[in-house]
């Protein structure tokens, strides 16, 4: 079967985990092509991708695990406890399994472990098979971890899974800080999978947040992220312009948040912290400027930030929930930071 026909068949299974994952990958690739110099076949590939994404083939009959089963009930209960109102009767086992594990990434590590264990126990009770080696889509990263185990029900893979692996990861050399490079590869994929993700990148959305579940919004964001990656890659390492571009890349990555933003001890929070550390190291190594991150209480932020975003979150009133742009001073030019805080 030709690749295009296979992709169309997968994308036609709207709402399933394989379709969502494939669409996320293809959308990111399509956006990246817009920012690359034109070369042999580039325009043709972009046109083919656009055609595949815009006009899916007629849906073929597929086996869908949608009838009420103990596994579906358990997974829907887990998903609703973490994100009330996030599920529909049309969600199959693969979609719910993927949603539960994506939601777990924005919980504290302890809470996330409990959720994953409950999901795995439900799968085992139902006779499903999970986490088979090689079944997951793999992203490059600084350590090996399985974000979403694969799930097989009645001999059919209903969720392909998603993992991070150090195997085959690019060398850390180059102008782009390795932590930011790794996170920049993960974010577009996760944005295509997780309907709860938003971005508040000010260059694209001045005053608030926009849902990345909207394909047009996601395509615009991914294109902008890739542009900022290229800015860093094109600068001389440790120069003033390089530090300015790293600040901008940090903003693009940290502007992707949930509502409310995930806490510091979550998977998402740990990656925000890794990006903060990478930016601090870049400023220190370059000697071209300084960066500052706002304190935890919003009333203590002072003049470090501007155009901040307030979200209703009574559990943590007055707290800074996420720094989405660091304050910076590069060669005497100050740029205010930006935060999301609980009102």
ChimeraX attribute file (.defattr): number of C-alpha atoms within 10 A of each C-alpha:
attribute: neighborCount
match mode: 1-to-1
recipient: residues
	/A:1	5
	/A:2	6
	/A:3	8
	/A:4	14
	/A:5	13
	/A:6	12
	/A:7	19
	/A:8	20
	/A:9	18
	/A:10	22
	/A:11	25
	/A:12	18
	/A:13	20
	/A:14	14
	/A:15	14
	/A:16	22
	/A:17	27
	/A:18	22
	/A:19	20
	/A:20	20
	/A:21	23
	/A:22	18
	/A:23	22
	/A:24	22
	/A:25	16
	/A:26	18
	/A:27	22
	/A:28	23
	/A:29	18
	/A:30	21
	/A:31	23
	/A:32	18
	/A:33	16
	/A:34	15
	/A:35	13
	/A:36	12
	/A:37	7
	/A:38	10
	/A:39	8
	/A:40	7
	/A:41	9
	/A:42	14
	/A:43	13
	/A:44	11
	/A:45	14
	/A:46	16
	/A:47	13
	/A:48	14
	/A:49	18
	/A:50	15
	/A:51	13
	/A:52	17
	/A:53	19
	/A:54	9
	/A:55	11
	/A:56	17
	/A:57	18
	/A:58	11
	/A:59	13
	/A:60	10
	/A:61	7
	/A:62	8
	/A:63	8
	/A:64	16
	/A:65	19
	/A:66	13
	/A:67	11
	/A:68	11
	/A:69	11
	/A:70	13
	/A:71	23
	/A:72	24
	/A:73	14
	/A:74	18
	/A:75	26
	/A:76	23
	/A:77	16
	/A:78	22
	/A:79	25
	/A:80	15
	/A:81	12
	/A:82	16
	/A:83	14
	/A:84	10
	/A:85	9
	/A:86	14
	/A:87	16
	/A:88	9
	/A:89	10
	/A:90	13
	/A:91	19
	/A:92	23
	/A:93	29
	/A:94	27
	/A:95	24
	/A:96	28
	/A:97	30
	/A:98	28
	/A:99	27
	/A:100	25
	/A:101	24
	/A:102	20
	/A:103	19
	/A:104	25
	/A:105	20
	/A:106	23
	/A:107	21
	/A:108	18
	/A:109	17
	/A:110	11
	/A:111	14
	/A:112	20
	/A:113	15
	/A:114	12
	/A:115	21
	/A:116	19
	/A:117	12
	/A:118	15
	/A:119	21
	/A:120	20
	/A:121	15
	/A:122	18
	/A:123	23
	/A:124	13
	/A:125	11
	/A:126	15
	/A:127	13
	/A:128	18
	/A:129	18
	/A:130	20
	/A:131	18
	/A:132	13
	/A:133	8
	/A:134	11
	/A:135	18
	/A:136	20
	/A:137	15
	/A:138	19
	/A:139	21
	/A:140	19
	/A:141	22
	/A:142	15
	/A:143	11
	/A:144	14
	/A:145	15
	/A:146	18
	/A:147	19
	/A:148	25
	/A:149	25
	/A:150	25
	/A:151	25
	/A:152	21
	/A:153	19
	/A:154	11
	/A:155	9
	/A:156	13
	/A:157	18
	/A:158	23
	/A:159	28
	/A:160	23
	/A:161	27
	/A:162	22
	/A:163	20
	/A:164	21
	/A:165	15
	/A:166	14
	/A:167	13
	/A:168	9
	/A:169	14
	/A:170	12
	/A:171	7
	/A:172	13
	/A:173	8
	/A:174	13
	/A:175	20
	/A:176	24
	/A:177	20
	/A:178	18
	/A:179	18
	/A:180	22
	/A:181	19
	/A:182	20
	/A:183	20
	/A:184	19
	/A:185	16
	/A:186	16
	/A:187	18
	/A:188	24
	/A:189	22
	/A:190	18
	/A:191	26
	/A:192	24
	/A:193	25
	/A:194	20
	/A:195	16
	/A:196	18
	/A:197	21
	/A:198	23
	/A:199	24
	/A:200	26
	/A:201	24
	/A:202	17
	/A:203	10
	/A:204	15
	/A:205	13
	/A:206	10
	/A:207	13
	/A:208	17
	/A:209	21
	/A:210	18
	/A:211	18
	/A:212	26
	/A:213	16
	/A:214	13
	/A:215	15
	/A:216	11
	/A:217	16
	/A:218	24
	/A:219	21
	/A:220	14
	/A:221	26
	/A:222	25
	/A:223	21
	/A:224	20
	/A:225	25
	/A:226	22
	/A:227	18
	/A:228	21
	/A:229	22
	/A:230	17
	/A:231	19
	/A:232	23
	/A:233	17
	/A:234	15
	/A:235	19
	/A:236	13
	/A:237	18
	/A:238	17
	/A:239	17
	/A:240	18
	/A:241	18
	/A:242	23
	/A:243	31
	/A:244	23
	/A:245	21
	/A:246	27
	/A:247	25
	/A:248	20
	/A:249	29
	/A:250	24
	/A:251	24
	/A:252	25
	/A:253	23
	/A:254	27
	/A:255	23
	/A:256	25
	/A:257	25
	/A:258	19
	/A:259	14
	/A:260	16
	/A:261	21
	/A:262	21
	/A:263	17
	/A:264	18
	/A:265	16
	/A:266	19
	/A:267	19
	/A:268	22
	/A:269	22
	/A:270	16
	/A:271	19
	/A:272	26
	/A:273	16
	/A:274	15
	/A:275	23
	/A:276	24
	/A:277	13
	/A:278	19
	/A:279	24
	/A:280	17
	/A:281	15
	/A:282	25
	/A:283	25
	/A:284	15
	/A:285	14
	/A:286	15
	/A:287	15
	/A:288	19
	/A:289	20
	/A:290	21
	/A:291	22
	/A:292	16
	/A:293	20
	/A:294	21
	/A:295	14
	/A:296	15
	/A:297	15
	/A:298	20
	/A:299	10
	/A:300	13
	/A:301	17
	/A:302	10
	/A:303	10
	/A:304	19
	/A:305	19
	/A:306	15
	/A:307	14
	/A:308	18
	/A:309	19
	/A:310	15
	/A:311	16
	/A:312	12
	/A:313	15
	/A:314	9
	/A:315	9
	/A:316	13
	/A:317	15
	/A:318	17
	/A:319	18
	/A:320	24
	/A:321	27
	/A:322	27
	/A:323	25
	/A:324	26
	/A:325	31
	/A:326	26
	/A:327	21
	/A:328	22
	/A:329	18
	/A:330	18
	/A:331	14
	/A:332	10
	/A:333	8
	/A:334	14
	/A:335	18
	/A:336	16
	/A:337	23
	/A:338	25
	/A:339	26
	/A:340	26
	/A:341	24
	/A:342	22
	/A:343	16
